Amino acid sequence: MTAQLCELRLGRPLSEAETAALADRLDRLPEARVGEVVLSFSAEALAAWLSDPNAT
């Protein structure tokens, strides 16, 4: 479901790298933080968050 929400926000399918990054974030960050990012960040900010390996 989170991946689908990301895709809706971005307006395109997630790349393999973005899918892997999202899985990593879901493993190491609180669910509430990931939800906050997906629901409140702009498409550009969400893409940047997914591409930053150190993003929290």
C-alpha positions as CSV (number, residue, x, y, z in Angstrom):
1,M,0.0,0.0,0.0
2,T,2.8,2.4,0.8
3,A,4.4,1.8,-2.6
4,Q,1.1,2.5,-4.3
5,L,0.8,5.8,-2.4
6,C,4.3,6.8,-3.4
7,E,3.5,6.1,-7.0
8,L,0.3,8.2,-6.8
9,R,2.3,11.0,-5.3
10,L,5.0,10.8,-7.9
11,G,2.6,10.2,-10.8
12,R,4.7,7.3,-12.0
13,P,5.8,3.8,-11.0
14,L,8.7,3.5,-8.6
15,S,12.0,2.5,-10.0
16,E,13.8,-0.6,-8.6
17,A,16.1,1.6,-6.6
18,E,13.2,3.6,-5.1
19,T,11.3,0.3,-4.3
20,A,14.5,-0.9,-2.5
21,A,14.9,2.4,-0.7
22,L,11.2,2.4,0.4
23,A,11.6,-1.2,1.8
24,D,14.7,-0.1,3.7
25,R,12.9,2.9,5.2
26,L,10.0,0.7,6.2
27,D,12.4,-1.6,8.0
28,R,14.4,1.0,9.9
29,L,12.0,4.0,10.4
30,P,8.8,4.2,12.4
31,E,5.7,3.6,10.2
32,A,4.4,7.0,11.2
33,R,7.4,8.7,9.8
34,V,7.2,6.9,6.5
35,G,3.5,7.8,6.3
36,E,4.2,11.4,7.1
37,V,6.7,11.6,4.3
38,V,4.5,9.9,1.7
39,L,1.4,12.0,2.6
40,S,3.0,15.4,3.2
41,F,6.0,15.7,0.9
42,S,5.7,17.1,-2.6
43,A,6.5,14.7,-5.5
44,E,9.9,16.3,-5.8
45,A,10.7,16.1,-2.1
46,L,9.5,12.5,-2.0
47,A,11.8,11.5,-4.9
48,A,14.7,13.2,-3.2
49,W,13.9,11.4,0.1
50,L,13.9,8.1,-1.7
51,S,17.2,8.8,-3.5
52,D,19.0,9.8,-0.3
53,P,20.4,6.7,1.4
54,N,20.7,8.6,4.7
55,A,17.2,10.0,4.8
56,T,15.2,9.7,7.9
